[in-house]
Amino acid sequence: MKTYETETLDSLYEPFQLLADSILISGGYEESNFMSIKFEGKDHSEKSWAERLHIPLVFLTGKEK
């Protein structure tokens, strides 16, 4: 799973993430084993990550709690 933000330095990241996504999809990855999530208006900081850390943890473990 890859998450990316749209503020500060991460605002420049999207074209590269889209390229990486297309490479993975063409290699056979799908939503069951790959996910890329964009967080509009968020920056790459501890505070922003703390708000959504549960998302990759649930994706990786398959467990809500």
NORCORKA-V737750 format. One line per field, one symbol per residue. psi: psi as a letter, one per 30 degrees, with the letter a starting at -180 (. if undefined). burial: b if it has 16 or more other C-alpha atoms within 10 Angstrom, else e. A space follows every 10 residues. Layout:
BEGIN
psi: ???
burial: ???
END
This chain:
BEGIN
psi: kkkllglbef fffeeeeeee eeeeefgfka ffgkkkkkjk gllileeeee fgefefeeee fgke.
burial: eeebbbeeee beeeeebeee beeeeeeeee eeeeeeeeee ebbbeeeeee eeeeeeeeee eeeee
END
